């Protein structure tokens, strides 16, 4: 079918053809995906095998300096006038050995059972009192064990880099090429300057993101809760018990309740993220278009008002609105004084009504940000496009759909994705307005999870705000949040035109 034939059909018929083409292409897409699997694993195997091949070649064909580098990191580099790199590798090896011998090895040896003795009572006769003696702390064992494992991986990488670079220097000397520290320093400020700049941020990501995430994942496989809380007691590995408990694989009332609560909160989290993102985005865009339209007076005044609302801290606005819509708040008193209602309405503590109120209040808080962002982008859209469209007889709606909206989506799609992901973890709005209320009463609910709770606020209640704290279950929820956020961030962002056609609107 040619393009002219396709465009000659009506819109319903074109939509029907697209739907048919989509379902018709599913088998071929599945086949293409299956054909890529062997190639993917083959490519992955090659990447994994490269370091082992390099070590084998260094051990087989390396000279005595390279072979001695297997035992003393940096030796082959120092003897070939790469003093800075060689000394750094050697110092790291020495510090690693000292750390593992005096500190890390002891914690790793207890990782299998998180210690054997937690605490005991000591009776002091004179003066008489009872004291506690602490020996093993399960959390500290887990914490330092994870850090030790990360340090071991870093050392393995450093050790391999030292051997590989020593073999490379050997090959360069065999063909008459000489290197020195000057070339290393020049490389760090020229060809590898990006690595120099990114070294500190990457270290920050490792310390403040990767290590806490690994600890969270490990806690998800333990029984770390209010009954097993260090240092007074030890916790232990329980395998996938927390996952089974959350997804109702155990035939107990509590686990079935957790499954219902999880599904309810997960669906509301997605609904909230969708409406909180797109309501603010499109309404903010419409308001920005109205302010920027020709003939509108006092444009600076309206923009100043929006900036003023942003200047007020968000938590202040949310706390004020939560008081206004409470049972004894201003709104209920006003409605009662006007004889509109006979008794107070629980705006923020009624099923479904509280969900709608949260979305509406979030619009009040979030729209000013979108207006300011859209204002700057609208001013950059070429006016010639609108003039040409008017000459061709396009209506305002057509100009919005064909010019304004595509341009806005192209520029702001990464922002839109980040807002959607941020709303999945929007703790402040839910916690300050309703604290998750009303409570879910359909099943056994010992966590006080509510109909307006997000996964992040439910996680907080499990870890901090309940009588029976369950860090293991909250870690499982945290891992699920990470997977959800990573999915939406990576998949949607990679599919946007902002990434695929970066220079289209430039």
Secondary structure, DSSP 8 states (H G I E B T S, - for coil): --HHHHHHS-HHHHHHHHHHHHHHHHHHHHHHHHHHHHHHHHHHHHHHHHHHHHHHHHHHH--HHHHHTTTSTTHHHHTTT-HHHHHHHHHHHHHHHHHIIIIIHHHHHTTTTT-S--EEEEEETTTTEEEEEE---HHHHHHHHHHHHHHHHHHHHHHHHHHHHHHHHHHHHHTT----HHHHHHHHTTTTHHHHHHHHHHHHHIIIIIHHHHHHHHHTTB--BTTS-TTTS---B-TTHHHHHHTT-S-SHHHHHHHHHHHHHHHHHHHHHHHHHHHHHHHHHHHHHHHHSTT---HHHHHHHHHHHHHS-HHHHHHHHHHHTSTTSHHHHHHHHTTS-SS---TTSSTTHHHHHHHHHHHHHHHHHHHHHHHHHHTTS-HHHHHHHHHTT--HHHHIIIIIHHHHHHHHHHHHHHHHHHHHT-HHHHHHHTTT-SB--SS--TT--BTT--HHHHHHHHHTSSSS-BHHHHHHHHHHHHHHHHHIIIIIHHHSHHHHTTTTT-
